[in-house]
Amino acid sequence: MDNTEEFINLYLDDKLKVSYNCGTFICNEIYYSALDYIYTNKSNTKCAFIHLPYIYEQTINKKLNTPFMELSEMKKIIYKLIEKI
C-alpha cells in the first residue's frame, strides 16, 4: 500500500496525522540519508520516518496544552505499524 493516509486510516490510530515534512535539521538529514542509501544501493528496503510526541513527563515544564501521548499507547501504535509494513 503506497498511500500513507489510507494506511493510517485502515490500520492505526485516529490520533495520528500525516505530515510530509520530516523537519529541517537532524530528522531531515537522517530520513533523506536513509532514502539515499536505499536508492544508491538499489535496496528493496522500506523506509519510514515517524515523529513521536512527548510523553507526559516531558511536558511538565513546557507551555500549557503541549501535545503528548502515553508511552504505552505509542508502543502499541509502533508495533502495529511494524507488523503491517
C-alpha positions in Angstrom: 0.0 0.0 0.0 1.6 3.3 -1.1 -1.0 5.7 0.3 0.1 6.7 3.8 -3.1 8.3 4.8 -5.1 5.3 3.7 -2.7 3.1 5.7 -3.2 5.1 8.9 -7.0 5.1 8.5 -7.1 1.4 7.9 -4.7 0.1 10.5 -3.6 2.7 13.0 -4.9 5.2 15.4 -7.2 8.2 14.7 -4.8 10.4 16.8 -2.2 10.2 14.1 -1.8 12.6 11.3 0.3 12.6 8.2 3.0 15.1 7.7 5.1 15.4 4.6 7.7 17.4 6.4 10.3 15.5 8.5 11.8 18.6 9.9 14.7 20.9 8.9 17.6 19.6 10.8 18.6 16.2 12.2 15.3 14.5 11.4 15.5 15.6 7.8 19.2 14.6 7.5 18.5 11.1 8.9 15.5 10.4 6.7 16.9 11.6 3.4 20.3 9.9 4.1 18.4 6.6 4.7 16.4 7.1 1.4 19.6 8.0 -0.5 21.3 4.9 0.9 18.4 2.7 -0.2 18.3 4.2 -3.6 22.1 4.2 -4.2 22.3 0.5 -3.1 19.2 -0.5 -5.1 17.9 -2.0 -1.9 14.3 -3.3 -1.6 14.2 -2.0 2.0 11.2 0.1 3.2 11.8 3.3 5.0 9.5 5.5 7.1 10.2 8.4 9.4 8.0 8.8 12.5 7.9 11.8 14.8 6.8 10.8 18.2 5.2 13.2 20.6 6.4 14.0 24.1 5.4 11.6 26.9 3.6 13.3 29.7 6.6 13.6 31.9 8.4 15.6 29.3 5.6 18.3 29.1 5.7 19.3 32.8 7.9 22.4 32.1 6.5 23.1 28.7 3.8 25.5 27.7 0.2 24.6 28.6 -1.5 22.2 26.2 1.7 20.8 24.8 0.7 17.6 22.9 1.7 14.3 24.5 0.9 10.6 24.3 1.3 7.9 26.9 4.3 5.7 26.2 2.2 2.5 26.3 0.0 4.0 23.5 3.0 4.9 21.4 4.4 1.4 21.8 1.1 -0.1 20.6 1.0 2.1 17.5 4.6 1.5 16.6 4.2 -2.3 17.0 1.1 -2.2 14.9 2.9 -0.1 12.2 5.8 -2.5 12.1 3.5 -5.5 11.9 1.6 -4.0 8.9 4.7 -3.0 6.9 
